[in-house]
Amino acid sequence: MTLDPQVKALLDALAAAGGQPLYEMTPSDARAMYVEMKDPLDVPIGKIEDLSIPGPDGDIPVRLYTPVAAGGGALPALVYFHGGGWVIGDLETHDALCRTLANESGCKVMAVDYRLGPEDQCPAAIEDAYAAVEWVERNGANVGIDVNSIGVGGDSAGGNLAAVVCQLAQARKGPTIRHQLLLYPVTDTKTDTGSYQSFGEGFFLEKATMEWFFDQYAGTFDRTSPLIAPLRAASFAGLPSAYVVTAGHDVLRDEGAAYATALKAANVETIYVDYPSMIHGFFNLQAMVDAARDAVAEAAKAVGAALS
């Protein structure tokens, strides 16, 4: 299928602008560039609280979103991990997306500013993500969360963290996670799939960029471990229900689809949605791509239904 016209116009504009590839930048320069590219969509929200929660190696900044017209009762919560290859991204880069997810799902959303590589390599981000979900289960009632209705979610590397946290929570017998929202997730460390071969250059997220991300995040960590490649887990049985999204013109498409297939084969309730005309990261293009807004709303409503 061909690219969405609005997506193609965006890619053409990026190509015309030129500039240094992300994988040739320093992490600090890449982070600054990513912040400049954040979705400018203005999304009204009921309430935002910037908090700090205890983590395994110091406090973790989090941002709690309460949807518009939330009322006074406790709400389900989606603990959200931003994308950016475990190297870039923060609470600001995904602010518009988290606002929309909260409003459209009717749930509180807690975005987690986990530690990034290369300063803090794998499994630091995993430990922070897991600690955040534990904190919500233990303390969420104090901030208006129904602690019996917790989901996790994330895009790209954040989707990887969400999948890994679900597997860890099962192995460690808690916390209890009811649902996982996986948006074009990284589920393996191989870069030789068909989608890598077809979309490795010119479609926003490039093969060379993913290899750079792996080098910054993984370092000497075993790249065959399910802690970084959740598709390689021994079993998927008993994991939380899932909503898995892929983009048709994305190097990560095949592994995202493979993860949804593995969940379904293990009898995990799974909804898999592919957007064939989209590129990686399109959930952060709501201000520029009409179809992105519809896709975010659809995913959010599925989260709300799963957690309500």
C-alpha positions as CSV (number, residue, x, y, z in Angstrom):
1,M,0.0,0.0,0.0
2,T,1.2,3.5,-0.7
3,L,2.1,6.1,2.0
4,D,-0.6,8.3,3.4
5,P,-0.3,11.6,1.4
6,Q,0.2,13.6,4.6
7,V,2.9,11.2,5.7
8,K,4.6,11.4,2.3
9,A,4.6,15.2,2.4
10,L,6.2,15.1,5.9
11,L,8.9,12.6,4.7
12,D,9.6,14.7,1.6
13,A,10.0,17.8,3.8
14,L,12.4,16.0,6.1
15,A,14.4,14.8,3.1
16,A,14.6,18.3,1.6
17,A,15.7,19.8,4.9
18,G,18.7,17.4,5.0
19,G,20.7,17.6,8.2
20,Q,22.8,15.2,10.2
21,P,21.4,11.6,10.7
22,L,20.4,10.8,14.2
23,Y,22.8,7.9,14.4
24,E,25.7,10.3,13.8
25,M,24.7,12.6,16.6
26,T,25.7,12.6,20.3
27,P,22.9,11.4,22.6
28,S,22.4,14.9,24.0
29,D,22.1,16.4,20.5
30,A,19.7,13.7,19.5
31,R,17.6,14.3,22.6
32,A,17.4,18.1,21.8
33,M,16.3,17.3,18.2
34,Y,13.6,15.0,19.4
35,V,12.2,17.6,21.7
36,E,12.1,20.1,18.9
37,M,10.1,17.5,16.8
38,K,7.4,17.0,19.5
39,D,3.8,16.9,18.5
40,P,2.5,20.6,18.8
41,L,-1.2,19.5,19.1
42,D,-2.9,21.4,21.8
43,V,-4.9,18.9,23.8
44,P,-7.0,20.2,26.8
45,I,-6.7,17.9,29.9
46,G,-8.5,17.7,33.2
47,K,-5.4,17.8,35.4
48,I,-1.7,17.3,35.2
49,E,0.5,16.5,38.2
50,D,4.3,16.3,38.0
51,L,5.4,13.8,40.7
52,S,8.5,12.0,41.9
53,I,8.4,8.4,42.9
54,P,11.1,6.2,44.5
55,G,13.0,4.1,42.1
56,P,15.8,1.5,42.3
57,D,18.5,4.1,41.8
58,G,17.0,7.4,42.9
59,D,13.7,9.1,42.3
60,I,11.8,8.7,39.0
61,P,10.0,11.7,37.6
62,V,6.4,10.9,36.4
63,R,3.5,12.9,35.1
64,L,0.0,12.0,36.0
65,Y,-2.8,12.9,33.6
66,T,-6.4,13.0,34.6
67,P,-8.9,13.1,31.7
68,V,-11.4,15.9,31.1
69,A,-14.7,15.4,33.0
70,A,-13.2,12.6,35.1
71,G,-15.5,13.1,38.0
72,G,-14.5,12.3,41.6
73,G,-14.1,8.5,41.7
74,A,-11.1,6.4,41.3
75,L,-10.1,5.7,37.7
76,P,-8.2,2.9,36.0
77,A,-4.6,3.8,35.1
78,L,-2.3,3.3,32.1
79,V,1.3,3.4,33.1
80,Y,3.0,4.8,29.9
81,F,6.6,4.4,28.7
82,H,7.7,6.8,26.0
83,G,9.5,5.8,22.8
84,G,12.9,7.0,21.6
85,G,15.1,4.0,21.4
86,W,15.8,4.0,25.2
87,V,18.1,6.9,24.5
88,I,15.9,9.9,23.6
89,G,12.5,11.1,24.6
90,D,11.0,12.4,27.9
91,L,7.8,13.6,29.4
92,E,7.6,16.5,27.0
93,T,8.0,14.6,23.8
94,H,5.0,12.5,24.5
95,D,2.8,15.0,26.3
96,A,0.2,15.4,23.5
97,L,-0.1,11.7,23.1
98,C,-0.5,11.0,26.8
99,R,-3.2,13.8,27.0
100,T,-5.1,12.2,24.2
101,L,-4.8,8.7,25.6
102,A,-6.2,9.9,28.9
103,N,-9.1,11.8,27.4
104,E,-10.1,9.1,24.9
105,S,-9.7,6.2,27.3
106,G,-11.3,7.8,30.4
107,C,-8.3,6.5,32.4
108,K,-5.6,8.2,34.2
109,V,-2.3,8.0,32.4
110,M,1.0,8.0,34.3
111,A,4.0,8.8,32.0
112,V,7.3,7.6,33.3
113,D,10.6,9.4,32.8
114,Y,12.8,6.3,33.1
115,R,16.6,6.3,32.9
116,L,18.2,6.4,29.4
117,G,21.2,5.0,27.8
118,P,24.1,5.2,27.3
119,E,24.5,6.8,30.7
120,D,22.3,4.1,32.3
121,Q,22.2,1.0,30.1
122,C,19.9,-2.1,30.1
123,P,18.3,-3.1,32.5
124,A,18.1,0.4,34.2
125,A,15.1,1.4,32.1
126,I,13.4,-1.9,32.8
127,E,14.0,-1.6,36.6
128,D,12.5,1.9,36.5
129,A,9.5,0.8,34.5
130,Y,8.8,-2.1,36.8
131,A,9.2,0.1,39.9
132,A,6.7,2.6,38.5
133,V,4.0,-0.1,38.0
134,E,4.7,-1.4,41.5
135,W,4.3,2.1,42.9
136,V,1.0,2.5,41.2
137,E,-0.3,-0.7,42.7
138,R,0.8,0.2,46.2
139,N,0.1,3.9,46.2
140,G,-2.2,4.7,43.3
141,A,-5.3,5.0,45.6
142,N,-3.7,8.1,47.0
143,V,-3.8,9.8,43.6
144,G,-7.3,8.6,42.5
145,I,-6.3,5.4,40.8
146,D,-8.3,2.2,40.9
147,V,-5.3,-0.1,41.9
148,N,-7.3,-3.2,40.7
149,S,-7.3,-1.9,37.1
150,I,-3.8,-1.1,35.9
151,G,-2.5,-1.3,32.4
152,V,0.9,-0.6,30.8
153,G,1.7,0.9,27.5
154,G,4.3,2.4,25.3
155,D,5.5,3.1,21.8
156,S,8.6,1.7,20.1
157,A,11.2,1.3,22.9
158,G,8.4,2.1,25.4
159,G,6.3,-0.7,23.9
160,N,9.3,-2.9,24.4
161,L,9.4,-1.9,28.1
162,A,5.7,-2.5,28.5
163,A,6.0,-6.0,27.0
164,V,9.0,-6.8,29.2
165,V,7.4,-5.5,32.4
166,C,4.3,-7.8,31.7
167,Q,6.6,-10.8,31.4
168,L,8.5,-9.8,34.6
169,A,5.3,-9.2,36.5
170,Q,4.2,-12.7,35.6
171,A,7.5,-14.2,36.6
172,R,7.7,-12.3,39.9
173,K,4.0,-12.8,40.7
174,G,3.2,-9.1,40.7
175,P,2.2,-6.4,40.3
176,T,-1.1,-7.3,38.6
177,I,-1.3,-5.9,35.1
178,R,-4.6,-6.2,33.3
179,H,-3.7,-4.9,29.8
180,Q,-0.8,-4.0,27.6
181,L,-0.9,-1.3,24.8
182,L,2.0,-2.0,22.5
183,L,2.5,0.7,19.8
184,Y,4.9,-0.4,17.0
185,P,7.0,-2.1,19.7
186,V,10.6,-3.3,19.6
187,T,10.3,-7.0,20.3
188,D,13.6,-8.4,19.0
189,T,17.2,-7.3,18.4
190,K,17.5,-8.8,14.9
191,T,17.6,-6.2,12.1
192,D,17.3,-8.7,9.1
193,T,13.5,-9.1,8.9
194,G,11.6,-8.3,5.7
195,S,10.4,-5.0,7.0
196,Y,14.0,-4.0,7.9
197,Q,15.0,-4.8,4.3
198,S,12.1,-2.9,2.8
199,F,12.0,0.2,5.0
200,G,15.6,0.5,6.3
201,E,16.1,3.9,4.7
202,G,13.9,6.9,4.0
203,F,10.9,6.1,6.2
204,F,11.8,8.1,9.4
205,L,13.1,5.3,11.6
206,E,16.1,3.8,9.8
207,K,18.0,0.5,10.3
208,A,21.2,2.4,11.1
209,T,19.3,4.4,13.8
210,M,17.9,1.2,15.4
211,E,21.4,-0.3,15.5
212,W,22.7,2.9,17.1
213,F,19.9,2.7,19.7
214,F,20.8,-0.9,20.5
215,D,24.5,0.0,20.9
216,Q,23.6,2.9,23.2
217,Y,21.1,1.0,25.3
218,A,22.4,-2.6,25.4
219,G,26.1,-2.1,25.5
220,T,27.4,-5.5,26.5
221,F,24.0,-6.8,27.7
222,D,23.0,-10.1,26.2
223,R,20.9,-9.1,23.2
224,T,19.2,-12.5,23.0
225,S,17.7,-12.1,26.5
226,P,13.9,-11.6,26.7
227,L,14.7,-8.6,28.8
228,I,15.6,-6.8,25.6
229,A,14.0,-9.1,23.1
230,P,10.6,-10.1,24.6
231,L,9.7,-12.1,21.4
232,R,12.3,-14.6,22.5
233,A,10.5,-15.5,25.7
234,A,10.0,-19.2,26.4
235,S,6.2,-18.8,26.9
236,F,3.6,-16.1,26.4
237,A,0.8,-17.9,28.2
238,G,-1.0,-16.0,30.9
239,L,0.1,-12.6,29.9
240,P,-2.3,-9.6,30.0
241,S,-4.6,-8.9,27.2
242,A,-3.0,-6.8,24.5
243,Y,-3.7,-4.2,21.8
244,V,-0.8,-4.2,19.3
245,V,-0.3,-1.6,16.6
246,T,2.1,-1.7,13.7
247,A,2.8,0.7,10.8
248,G,3.1,-0.7,7.3
249,H,6.2,1.4,6.3
250,D,8.2,0.6,9.5
251,V,11.3,-1.5,10.1
252,L,9.6,-2.8,13.2
253,R,6.4,-4.0,11.5
254,D,7.3,-7.6,11.2
255,E,8.4,-8.1,14.8
256,G,5.4,-6.3,16.1
257,A,3.2,-8.6,14.1
258,A,5.1,-11.6,15.2
259,Y,4.6,-10.6,18.9
260,A,0.8,-10.3,18.3
261,T,0.9,-13.7,16.7
262,A,2.8,-15.2,19.6
263,L,0.3,-13.8,22.1
264,K,-2.7,-15.1,20.1
265,A,-1.0,-18.5,19.8
266,A,-0.7,-18.6,23.6
267,N,-4.5,-17.8,23.9
268,V,-3.8,-14.3,25.2
269,E,-6.7,-12.0,24.2
270,T,-5.1,-9.8,21.6
271,I,-6.2,-7.2,19.1
272,Y,-3.7,-6.6,16.3
273,V,-4.1,-3.5,14.1
274,D,-1.8,-2.6,11.2
275,Y,-1.9,0.8,9.6
276,P,-0.4,0.0,6.2
277,S,0.0,3.6,5.0
278,M,1.7,4.8,8.2
279,I,5.4,5.1,9.3
280,H,7.0,4.5,12.6
281,G,6.1,7.1,15.3
282,F,2.8,8.1,13.7
283,F,1.0,8.3,17.0
284,N,3.1,11.4,17.7
285,L,2.0,13.1,14.5
286,Q,-1.6,14.0,15.5
287,A,-1.1,17.6,14.6
288,M,0.0,16.8,11.0
289,V,-1.7,13.5,10.1
290,D,-5.4,13.1,10.3
291,A,-5.3,9.3,10.4
292,A,-3.0,9.5,13.4
293,R,-5.6,11.2,15.5
294,D,-8.1,8.5,14.6
295,A,-5.6,5.7,15.4
296,V,-4.8,7.2,18.8
297,A,-8.5,7.5,19.7
298,E,-9.2,3.9,18.6
299,A,-6.3,2.6,20.7
300,A,-7.3,4.6,23.7
301,K,-10.9,3.5,23.6
302,A,-9.7,-0.1,23.5
303,V,-7.6,0.5,26.6
304,G,-10.6,2.1,28.3
305,A,-12.7,-0.9,27.5
306,A,-10.1,-3.4,28.7
307,L,-9.5,-1.6,32.0
308,S,-13.1,-0.6,32.8
